[in-house]
Amino acid sequence: MLEVGCGDGLIINKVTAPDTMAVDISVEGLKTVNGPSLQCSVTELPFGDGRYELVIASELLEHLPDEEYRQALSEIARVARRFILVTVPNKENLTVNLTRCPSCGKQYHRAWHIRSFRPEDMERLFEGFAVVECKAIGPVEQTRTRLEAWLRRTLDWGPPPPWPTTCPYCGTAQAKPGDQADRTDVGVGGISDSRPARSAMRYFRGRKRPWLAGLFKKKSSRGGE
């Protein structure tokens, strides 16, 4: 099994397969990986075609710019012999998770996501692979809508949930958990955390599972699965 974008090894460290490999672009993340690991980019995997029975990409694809995204999909499919397992955010509304850096003034997604996925987007994700199963996973959570984001900006209704974030442009750390300085929505001014505001927000939220998990299997040479 190969895990691309393994981070600190949260997944790969629990795998007991006899032949594993973890790759990530971050040297710091790889320091906590227990098994074999390699620093490299998912856009240039130094492995032969079909080297691994299973390739896992968890919470990686949503971060990649267009060119890197296409290259990553191609490389993952190339080194996977039979299966690919992917997790991505489920129908994330990127707009409501934007923030603005107080230092450089640039706008960005708090978790650095630049693309969103729907179940139908998974159907043709990897050339030569068919979807075996795709399902929403994780605990059901409340989700903020564009209407709520607009109301927060316009009416200044309450602070967003605390979430530390670092600007990808200048490296400024915006907030620690619980700090009022952590502004979720672009353009929010002063903060008013009144009970009516909090209650009103509940009417503008949906509910869904936060992640999509897709299992893909390589098609046969005759076009079947």
C-alpha positions, 0 to 999 in steps of 0.5 A: 500500500502507498499513501500519498500526502500522508502528513504525520502518518495518521493513516499509514501508521495503522496499516499492517500490510507487509509492503507499505510506503508513505510519501509527503512533500513535508519533511516535518510530517514524515518524522512521525511516520513509523514505516518506510517513507519518502519526501516527494511530490504526488506529481512525480512519484518515483515508482514503477507502473502498478507498483502498489496494490492500493494507493490512498490519497486522504484529504489531499486533492482539494489542496492542489492547483489545476496543473498539479491536480491533473498530474496527481490524478495521473500519477496515482492511477499510474502506480496503482495496480488494482485499487485507489481510495480517496477522501475529499470534502463533501460538497464544501461551499468554499465561499463560507470558509474564506478569511482575510489575512490581517497582515497582508490583506489577501483572502484565502480558504482557512484550510487552504482548500481550492476545489470542491467535490460532489459525488458525481465528480468522483465518477471519472476521477481516475482514467482507467478506474471505475468507482466501486463505491462512493459514500459520505462519511463522518459524523453529521454536522451543521453546515454554513450556507452562503446566506449565513455568510452574507448575513454575518457580513451584513448584520455582523451576527456573532463570531464564527467557530474558532479555528486557527489558521495561517496565511499561505501568502505571508505566513501570519498565524491569525488566531489560536482556538477561542480567539475572537481575532479568528474571523471566518467570513471576509468583511466581518467587522466588530463581533456581537455574540448575542443569543438571538444572533446565535439562535437565528443562525440555526435556521440558515444551516444545513446538515451533512456528513463532511467527507466523501470516500471513494473506492476505485478499481482498475478496469480490465483491458476489455473495458470491464471492472 
